Amino acid sequence: MKRILRVLTVILIGMLVLGGTMIDAKKEIKIGYISKMLTHPWFIQESMGLEKKCKEMGVKYVAIDANLKDEQCLAAVDNLVAQNIDALAICATNQGMGPVIAKKCKEAGIALCTIDDNMKDDTGNPIPHVGMPTKEVGVLGGKALGKMAMARGFFKAGNVVKVLQIAVPTVSVFQPRYEGYKEGLQAVCPKLKDSDFVVQGSKDGMFDDDLQVASSIINANPKVTHWIITGGNDDCALAPLKILQENKFNMNNVLACGLGGYELSLAEFKKKNSSYICIVLQPDVEGEKAAQMLYNNVTAKKAMPLMTLVSGSIATVDNYLQFFPGGKLKVEAKK
């Protein structure tokens, strides 16, 4: 009799274990995404990548826009915690909120990764991150600009050449980009001194604020005959171009490189502007990689790598259609 009871107990335990496994297998997995500005083409494309990968994996996807407001960003985290999501990819409005966000996710049992802008958790350790090799893409753009400047005779006697850089002090990933630009430019253009780099900060790095910063820099340097503009994003490169055009500056003496590759760059290429280049990145691929990484962690307990990088390529007026098939953005193609 005891033997029978033992056998029945083993069978019952097995059924409970299998039953639990079946329940877990049937549980709907939810992955959330919080963007600091989901109306921006970069983040729209990034969200497309996340959504695409989630659909392929049979995962529910929820995206929330923080509208560049810290309070809304934290409220979005609370919202997704209340929705019982399993994992979260976030580009926060403020990198300093990393510890608070990480703690909320840890307490709720939510897998967390940052995307685009990296952060640290509540113990001071880096949160797993998906983004670009920040300095390396800057070097790529700097060398390309340098070769163009040398070919156009920017450094002939009598020319006053300056490099315009709109920094974004509140976003740490911008600084390595500009360091890369500087390294690449000086490697090709040895006449460029550190003092030739004119740097001024922008509040958020977006076009409207960048216009004011660019105007301030240009007006403060009336003796400059040749400008080289390095953009930490597309906005930071194209806002100065607009100001220079409005000031009737000789645009043959201007070179600019954006970083990202969205509608601002596409519009410039369509104008046949041979003085503008862009480091085209792949935000949709970043989104796909983030979704896959989070899914693997949730379903298979696979540790997330601390750094997952997606690089870029130089687009010019001659080759831009390779990156914008049919002369359209990927976000336009989806509509």
C-alpha positions as a Python dict, from the first residue, in 0.01 Angstrom:
ca = {
    (1, 'M'): (0, 0, 0),
    (2, 'K'): (281, 240, 91),
    (3, 'R'): (451, 157, -236),
    (4, 'I'): (135, 241, -428),
    (5, 'L'): (104, 572, -241),
    (6, 'R'): (465, 657, -324),
    (7, 'V'): (405, 583, -693),
    (8, 'L'): (88, 793, -692),
    (9, 'T'): (274, 1077, -520),
    (10, 'V'): (549, 1069, -784),
    (11, 'I'): (289, 1069, -1062),
    (12, 'L'): (100, 1358, -899),
    (13, 'I'): (419, 1565, -860),
    (14, 'G'): (507, 1494, -1222),
    (15, 'M'): (164, 1606, -1335),
    (16, 'L'): (195, 1927, -1135),
    (17, 'V'): (539, 2000, -1280),
    (18, 'L'): (423, 1928, -1634),
    (19, 'G'): (108, 2125, -1574),
    (20, 'G'): (310, 2422, -1457),
    (21, 'T'): (535, 2394, -1760),
    (22, 'M'): (234, 2386, -1990),
    (23, 'I'): (91, 2695, -1823),
    (24, 'D'): (424, 2875, -1856),
    (25, 'A'): (450, 2773, -2221),
    (26, 'K'): (105, 2913, -2290),
    (27, 'K'): (172, 3240, -2106),
    (28, 'E'): (169, 3536, -2342),
    (29, 'I'): (503, 3715, -2342),
    (30, 'K'): (494, 4095, -2352),
    (31, 'I'): (783, 4319, -2452),
    (32, 'G'): (760, 4693, -2397),
    (33, 'Y'): (946, 4982, -2556),
    (34, 'I'): (972, 5335, -2418),
    (35, 'S'): (1112, 5603, -2649),
    (36, 'K'): (1207, 5952, -2542),
    (37, 'M'): (1052, 6085, -2866),
    (38, 'L'): (851, 5830, -3060),
    (39, 'T'): (738, 6088, -3317),
    (40, 'H'): (1099, 6121, -3439),
    (41, 'P'): (1178, 5916, -3753),
    (42, 'W'): (1474, 5746, -3582),
    (43, 'F'): (1258, 5608, -3302),
    (44, 'I'): (969, 5526, -3535),
    (45, 'Q'): (1206, 5306, -3735),
    (46, 'E'): (1349, 5156, -3417),
    (47, 'S'): (1000, 5071, -3298),
    (48, 'M'): (929, 4910, -3636),
    (49, 'G'): (1224, 4676, -3580),
    (50, 'L'): (1106, 4580, -3233),
    (51, 'E'): (750, 4526, -3353),
    (52, 'K'): (863, 4318, -3651),
    (53, 'K'): (1076, 4086, -3439),
    (54, 'C'): (806, 4053, -3171),
    (55, 'K'): (553, 3957, -3438),
    (56, 'E'): (791, 3693, -3575),
    (57, 'M'): (833, 3547, -3224),
    (58, 'G'): (463, 3559, -3140),
    (59, 'V'): (520, 3817, -2868),
    (60, 'K'): (286, 4101, -2771),
    (61, 'Y'): (445, 4443, -2825),
    (62, 'V'): (365, 4768, -2644),
    (63, 'A'): (530, 5103, -2726),
    (64, 'I'): (500, 5428, -2528),
    (65, 'D'): (622, 5779, -2614),
    (66, 'A'): (776, 5980, -2327),
    (67, 'N'): (760, 6305, -2531),
    (68, 'L'): (1099, 6423, -2401),
    (69, 'K'): (953, 6456, -2049),
    (70, 'D'): (1115, 6283, -1751),
    (71, 'E'): (787, 6251, -1563),
    (72, 'Q'): (619, 6084, -1859),
    (73, 'C'): (913, 5849, -1897),
    (74, 'L'): (887, 5726, -1538),
    (75, 'A'): (508, 5709, -1567),
    (76, 'A'): (552, 5493, -1878),
    (77, 'V'): (768, 5250, -1679),
    (78, 'D'): (498, 5230, -1409),
    (79, 'N'): (236, 5181, -1680),
    (80, 'L'): (421, 4886, -1832),
    (81, 'V'): (489, 4734, -1490),
    (82, 'A'): (113, 4748, -1428),
    (83, 'Q'): (59, 4574, -1764),
    (84, 'N'): (278, 4286, -1641),
    (85, 'I'): (527, 4304, -1925),
    (86, 'D'): (813, 4055, -1923),
    (87, 'A'): (1084, 4273, -2075),
    (88, 'L'): (1157, 4635, -2156),
    (89, 'A'): (1378, 4817, -2408),
    (90, 'I'): (1415, 5184, -2324),
    (91, 'C'): (1569, 5502, -2457),
    (92, 'A'): (1506, 5724, -2156),
    (93, 'T'): (1463, 6099, -2156),
    (94, 'N'): (1737, 6132, -1895),
    (95, 'Q'): (2023, 5887, -1851),
    (96, 'G'): (2043, 5979, -1483),
    (97, 'M'): (1713, 5796, -1426),
    (98, 'G'): (1881, 5462, -1494),
    (99, 'P'): (1903, 5353, -1128),
    (100, 'V'): (1535, 5431, -1063),
    (101, 'I'): (1417, 5257, -1379),
    (102, 'A'): (1640, 4954, -1320),
    (103, 'K'): (1512, 4917, -963),
    (104, 'K'): (1149, 4933, -1074),
    (105, 'C'): (1214, 4663, -1334),
    (106, 'K'): (1413, 4444, -1096),
    (107, 'E'): (1140, 4456, -833),
    (108, 'A'): (880, 4363, -1097),
    (109, 'G'): (1093, 4084, -1245),
    (110, 'I'): (1122, 4260, -1581),
    (111, 'A'): (1422, 4201, -1808),
    (112, 'L'): (1571, 4538, -1904),
    (113, 'C'): (1798, 4670, -2178),
    (114, 'T'): (1878, 5021, -2294),
    (115, 'I'): (1875, 5119, -2659),
    (116, 'D'): (2059, 5419, -2813),
    (117, 'D'): (2136, 5591, -2480),
    (118, 'N'): (2307, 5369, -2225),
    (119, 'M'): (2244, 5385, -1848),
    (120, 'K'): (2361, 5231, -1522),
    (121, 'D'): (2147, 5039, -1274),
    (122, 'D'): (2090, 5102, -903),
    (123, 'T'): (2416, 4925, -815),
    (124, 'G'): (2622, 5135, -1055),
    (125, 'N'): (2663, 4860, -1313),
    (126, 'P'): (2590, 4914, -1684),
    (127, 'I'): (2253, 4792, -1807),
    (128, 'P'): (2274, 4564, -2114),
    (129, 'H'): (2278, 4797, -2414),
    (130, 'V'): (2202, 4794, -2787),
    (131, 'G'): (2339, 5082, -2993),
    (132, 'M'): (2605, 5202, -3231),
    (133, 'P'): (2985, 5191, -3188),
    (134, 'T'): (2972, 5560, -3102),
    (135, 'K'): (3332, 5673, -3145),
    (136, 'E'): (3397, 5449, -3444),
    (137, 'V'): (3109, 5594, -3647),
    (138, 'G'): (3238, 5942, -3565),
    (139, 'V'): (3584, 5850, -3696),
    (140, 'L'): (3419, 5718, -4013),
    (141, 'G'): (3241, 6049, -4070),
    (142, 'G'): (3544, 6258, -3976),
    (143, 'K'): (3772, 6087, -4225),
    (144, 'A'): (3513, 6122, -4502),
    (145, 'L'): (3474, 6495, -4430),
    (146, 'G'): (3851, 6536, -4413),
    (147, 'K'): (3903, 6384, -4756),
    (148, 'M'): (3636, 6611, -4903),
    (149, 'A'): (3791, 6919, -4740),
    (150, 'M'): (4136, 6835, -4874),
    (151, 'A'): (4000, 6770, -5223),
    (152, 'R'): (3823, 7108, -5225),
    (153, 'G'): (4125, 7306, -5110),
    (154, 'F'): (3978, 7414, -4778),
    (155, 'F'): (4324, 7471, -4631),
    (156, 'K'): (4470, 7702, -4894),
    (157, 'A'): (4653, 8009, -4768),
    (158, 'G'): (4418, 8279, -4643),
    (159, 'N'): (4129, 8047, -4560),
    (160, 'V'): (3994, 8039, -4205),
    (161, 'V'): (3858, 7690, -4138),
    (162, 'K'): (3657, 7595, -3830),
    (163, 'V'): (3470, 7281, -3728),
    (164, 'L'): (3120, 7341, -3588),
    (165, 'Q'): (2996, 7089, -3334),
    (166, 'I'): (2663, 7109, -3151),
    (167, 'A'): (2705, 6904, -2836),
    (168, 'V'): (2430, 6754, -2620),
    (169, 'P'): (2575, 6742, -2265),
    (170, 'T'): (2272, 6561, -2123),
    (171, 'V'): (2322, 6260, -2352),
    (172, 'S'): (2652, 6083, -2289),
    (173, 'V'): (2666, 5899, -2623),
    (174, 'F'): (2710, 6226, -2813),
    (175, 'Q'): (3056, 6299, -2671),
    (176, 'P'): (3227, 5986, -2813),
    (177, 'R'): (3074, 6063, -3153),
    (178, 'Y'): (3237, 6406, -3154),
    (179, 'E'): (3565, 6266, -3027),
    (180, 'G'): (3554, 6026, -3322),
    (181, 'Y'): (3481, 6306, -3569),
    (182, 'K'): (3775, 6504, -3431),
    (183, 'E'): (4012, 6208, -3448),
    (184, 'G'): (3908, 6127, -3805),
    (185, 'L'): (3933, 6487, -3925),
    (186, 'Q'): (4273, 6553, -3770),
    (187, 'A'): (4408, 6226, -3912),
    (188, 'V'): (4330, 6348, -4265),
    (189, 'C'): (4365, 6725, -4210),
    (190, 'P'): (4675, 6780, -3992),
    (191, 'K'): (4634, 7159, -4014),
    (192, 'L'): (4323, 7139, -3795),
    (193, 'K'): (4416, 7234, -3439),
    (194, 'D'): (4214, 7162, -3127),
    (195, 'S'): (4127, 7532, -3112),
    (196, 'D'): (3964, 7506, -3455),
    (197, 'F'): (3680, 7297, -3310),
    (198, 'V'): (3396, 7526, -3198),
    (199, 'V'): (3164, 7342, -2960),
    (200, 'Q'): (2843, 7464, -2798),
    (201, 'G'): (2573, 7271, -2616),
    (202, 'S'): (2212, 7212, -2719),
    (203, 'K'): (1931, 7130, -2478),
    (204, 'D'): (1811, 6818, -2656),
    (205, 'G'): (1992, 6796, -2992),
    (206, 'M'): (1669, 6838, -3186),
    (207, 'F'): (1638, 7066, -3488),
    (208, 'D'): (1456, 7366, -3338),
    (209, 'D'): (1695, 7407, -3046),
    (210, 'D'): (1993, 7339, -3273),
    (211, 'L'): (1896, 7634, -3493),
    (212, 'Q'): (1952, 7875, -3204),
    (213, 'V'): (2283, 7714, -3109),
    (214, 'A'): (2408, 7717, -3469),
    (215, 'S'): (2312, 8082, -3510),
    (216, 'S'): (2504, 8171, -3194),
    (217, 'I'): (2819, 7989, -3309),
    (218, 'I'): (2814, 8131, -3663),
    (219, 'N'): (2746, 8489, -3551),
    (220, 'A'): (3032, 8467, -3301),
    (221, 'N'): (3279, 8365, -3575),
    (222, 'P'): (3238, 8617, -3861),
    (223, 'K'): (3595, 8571, -3990),
    (224, 'V'): (3545, 8203, -4076),
    (225, 'T'): (3561, 8141, -4452),
    (226, 'H'): (3510, 7763, -4448),
    (227, 'W'): (3291, 7557, -4213),
    (228, 'I'): (3305, 7182, -4151),
    (229, 'I'): (2997, 7064, -3960),
    (230, 'T'): (2995, 6737, -3767),
    (231, 'G'): (2656, 6617, -3651),
    (232, 'G'): (2597, 6396, -3350),
    (233, 'N'): (2268, 6330, -3530),
    (234, 'D'): (2111, 6459, -3851),
    (235, 'D'): (1957, 6759, -3674),
    (236, 'C'): (2291, 6883, -3539),
    (237, 'A'): (2435, 6886, -3892),
    (238, 'L'): (2142, 7026, -4088),
    (239, 'A'): (2036, 7305, -3852),
    (240, 'P'): (2372, 7485, -3906),
    (241, 'L'): (2334, 7434, -4283),
    (242, 'K'): (1998, 7612, -4270),
    (243, 'I'): (2141, 7906, -4074),
    (244, 'L'): (2436, 7942, -4312),
    (245, 'Q'): (2201, 7937, -4611),
    (246, 'E'): (1981, 8204, -4451),
    (247, 'N'): (2294, 8415, -4384),
    (248, 'K'): (2386, 8394, -4757),
    (249, 'F'): (2714, 8220, -4671),
    (250, 'N'): (2905, 8072, -4966),
    (251, 'M'): (2778, 7714, -4944),
    (252, 'N'): (3064, 7589, -5163),
    (253, 'N'): (3277, 7651, -4856),
    (254, 'V'): (3066, 7431, -4628),
    (255, 'L'): (3084, 7057, -4563),
    (256, 'A'): (2852, 6872, -4326),
    (257, 'C'): (2801, 6517, -4202),
    (258, 'G'): (2483, 6400, -4033),
    (259, 'L'): (2444, 6086, -3828),
    (260, 'G'): (2132, 5872, -3845),
    (261, 'G'): (1990, 5896, -4193),
    (262, 'Y'): (1625, 6000, -4173),
    (263, 'E'): (1401, 6246, -4355),
    (264, 'L'): (1621, 6552, -4303),
    (265, 'S'): (1912, 6380, -4474),
    (266, 'L'): (1693, 6235, -4746),
    (267, 'A'): (1559, 6581, -4826),
    (268, 'E'): (1913, 6717, -4852),
    (269, 'F'): (2019, 6440, -5089),
    (270, 'K'): (1715, 6506, -5307),
    (271, 'K'): (1836, 6867, -5336),
    (272, 'K'): (2154, 6722, -5493),
    (273, 'N'): (2368, 6876, -5218),
    (274, 'S'): (2714, 6734, -5284),
    (275, 'S'): (2850, 6908, -4973),
    (276, 'Y'): (2643, 6691, -4741),
    (277, 'I'): (2710, 6333, -4636),
    (278, 'C'): (2550, 6118, -4370),
    (279, 'I'): (2641, 5819, -4158),
    (280, 'V'): (2337, 5602, -4219),
    (281, 'L'): (2257, 5383, -3922),
    (282, 'Q'): (2006, 5102, -3877),
    (283, 'P'): (1765, 5179, -3592),
    (284, 'D'): (1530, 4904, -3709),
    (285, 'V'): (1810, 4648, -3677),
    (286, 'E'): (1887, 4782, -3329),
    (287, 'G'): (1522, 4728, -3241),
    (288, 'E'): (1523, 4373, -3376),
    (289, 'K'): (1837, 4284, -3182),
    (290, 'A'): (1696, 4430, -2860),
    (291, 'A'): (1372, 4232, -2895),
    (292, 'Q'): (1557, 3907, -2966),
    (293, 'M'): (1795, 3959, -2675),
    (294, 'L'): (1512, 4027, -2431),
    (295, 'Y'): (1310, 3731, -2561),
    (296, 'N'): (1605, 3494, -2517),
    (297, 'N'): (1651, 3615, -2162),
    (298, 'V'): (1284, 3574, -2071),
    (299, 'T'): (1227, 3235, -2235),
    (300, 'A'): (1565, 3065, -2197),
    (301, 'K'): (1726, 3266, -1913),
    (302, 'K'): (2008, 3349, -2155),
    (303, 'A'): (2232, 3621, -2014),
    (304, 'M'): (2216, 3944, -2213),
    (305, 'P'): (2549, 4078, -2346),
    (306, 'L'): (2647, 4410, -2193),
    (307, 'M'): (2702, 4565, -2536),
    (308, 'T'): (2545, 4486, -2874),
    (309, 'L'): (2661, 4716, -3154),
    (310, 'V'): (2515, 4796, -3497),
    (311, 'S'): (2742, 5006, -3722),
    (312, 'G'): (2670, 5237, -4015),
    (313, 'S'): (2781, 5342, -4365),
    (314, 'I'): (2852, 5671, -4542),
    (315, 'A'): (2575, 5795, -4771),
    (316, 'T'): (2637, 6066, -5031),
    (317, 'V'): (2439, 6235, -5304),
    (318, 'D'): (2581, 5973, -5543),
    (319, 'N'): (2490, 5657, -5351),
    (320, 'Y'): (2201, 5753, -5121),
    (321, 'L'): (1946, 5544, -5311),
    (322, 'Q'): (2127, 5234, -5183),
    (323, 'F'): (2010, 5333, -4835),
    (324, 'F'): (1676, 5489, -4931),
    (325, 'P'): (1524, 5250, -5190),
    (326, 'G'): (1293, 5437, -5421),
    (327, 'G'): (1398, 5760, -5252),
    (328, 'K'): (1194, 5677, -4943),
    (329, 'L'): (1251, 5611, -4576),
    (330, 'K'): (1164, 5271, -4435),
    (331, 'V'): (895, 5437, -4224),
    (332, 'E'): (737, 5574, -4542),
    (333, 'A'): (754, 5237, -4713),
    (334, 'K'): (549, 5086, -4430),
    (335, 'K'): (257, 5328, -4479),
}
